[in-house]
Amino acid sequence: MAIGYAARWPGSPGKNAWMVAAVIILTAQGVVAQKVRVEEELEAYPTESVDLRCEFVDGGSLTKLTQVSWIWEPVDGQRDNIAVFHPLYGQSFPNMAFKDRVIFLHKELKIPSIRINNLRMSDAGRYTCEYATYPSGNEQGTTTLTMLAKPKNSARAVTVQAGSRSVAVARCEAADGKPAATIQWLSSVGGNHSTTVSNGSDGTVTVRSEYRLVPTAADNGREVICRVEQRTQDRPWTEVLRLSVEYPPTVTIEGYDNNWYVGRSDAVLFCQAKANPEPTTITWTTASGSLPDTVVVEDNKLMVRKVDDAVNTTFTCEVKNKHGASRQTLTTFVIEALEDPSSVGTVAGAVIGSLLALLLVVTLVVVLLTRSRRQQRRGFPSAGDSMAPGNGGSNGSDYGNKARLLFGGSGNAGKNGTGANNNGPVYTYREGCDATGTLTDKPNSFHHHLHHGPAGSRPAAHDILLCGELDEAERRKFNLDDSIEEEDERYNRFGGGGNILPPAYHAHRGHGGEAEMDVYLDDDMESQRDGSVISRTAIYV
């Protein structure tokens, strides 16, 4: 393009030739500038090392290399030669700040790369690899070295006193970092923050931030988070801070249940205080000043050993810390003594026991009365009945609607079936069983079988039972279904001998003829000491 631009230039041929020569020179300089190969930018950290590479690209046999130098430019306009290499005179390090920290890696003029050890933040800047050549002159390439530094992060809460002015309650800092860090605050408290930046002499940057708010007692213990981000960190750095707001005590009295009765021994009051810092003293007093003798104080607890009229008063609890004092009052009321719950239980137990005993007695009385009435219905004589001939009756006397059949006596039967020892059978009944259902005289084979008496003197018991003309009430007296055990009990009750009547005999209708009844009665007879034989059962009709 430069050549074409010169061809259109008007003028003499001599002038055109001069322009062509100028373009060739500029092109040659561009080619020469590309002969020094370096890295454009490098990053490093303090205390580490870095390699600055440089290489001269062959420009042909006409170019002669005479010397190479490394020049450091910390800021614009300042150039310091830090390393020189000459094929004949060797290497030198004229800058004392880099002496013993810089070395040539190859000791070769074409590859004059160097290494800087134990880097400092102040080593940042531009490093130029410059060749002295013949006949072209100086050739160079420049590398920019950036020094990085990880910041030293820290955060802390600031102890403040509750008040009405905005103050810093937390601080966060990212010191000596490069490049500069950024600080953020995460909080639900509702404050704000301010940030400052300061540069160090070695190129590092320190960033400080404060979190500010108007502190209250409610802010004590709340959390804020400091978050630091910087290029050298793999992830953001965070710190959780718990705010510390100091305030005077707030006091409440707890434990009173409105049930302080005379004689109570477990009455307790608690003085609860919230304060930062913790309370230094807790004091209990009453309206009169001093505490009653029945009261004991332990830390924040007031215990009443026995409630009486002396504690029917107003109690005051006062709490102090370095920021002030606070107090709370409570008026207690003593009421009459309540009934002892244990005595109430005893009385209740006694009442229940008495009721159970009374119920048992009533049950026994009902059972006895029921049994007595049942015995009377089943044939035992009542107070108005005649039990034997000796009681005003005779062998043939009338018992009303009842007739009694007694088994017993000796083998010598008396007249009309009565024995000499009063143990003989006594028959009292209506005679026969006519068409109207009235008993009449009929032969008594049953009696004859037992006592060898004359046949036909008395009707048999089962004849009486089998009389179809008896009315239902009469027959029901003979159809008894009580168990044998019940009859045994009755028998034992009456003794089974002497002049006491034996238990009633249970005649069961419809279980066989007269012969079966005779066999049953034979098995039922029992010999007595006086020689008589008495049946274990009897019938009342």
Secondary structure, 3 states (H helix, E strand, C coil): CHHHHHHCCCCCHHHHHHHHHHHHHHHHHHHHHCCEEECCEEEECCCCCEEECEEECCCCCCCEEEEEEEEEECCCCCCEEEEEEECCCEEECCCCCCCCCEEECCCECCECCEEECCCCHHHCEEEEEEEEEECCEEEEEEEEEEECECCEEEEEECCEECCCCCEEEEEEEEEEEECCCEEEEEECCCCEEEEEEEECCCCCEEEEEEEEECCCHHHCCCEEEEEEECCCCCCCEEEEEECCEEEEEEEEEECCCCCEECCCCCEEEEEEEEEECCCCEEEEEECCCCCCCCEEEECCEEEECCCCHHHCCEEEEEEEECCEEEEEEEECCEECCCCCHHHHHHHHHHHHHHHHHHHHHHHHHHHHHHHHHHHHHCCCCCCCCCCCHHHCCCCCCCCCCCCEECCCCCCCECHHHCECCCCCCCEECCEECCCCCCCECCCCHHHHHHHCCCCCCCCCHHHHHCCCCCCHHHHHCCCCCCCHHHHHHHHHHHCCCCCCCCCCCCCCCCCCCHHHHHHHHHHHEEECCCCCEEECCCEEC
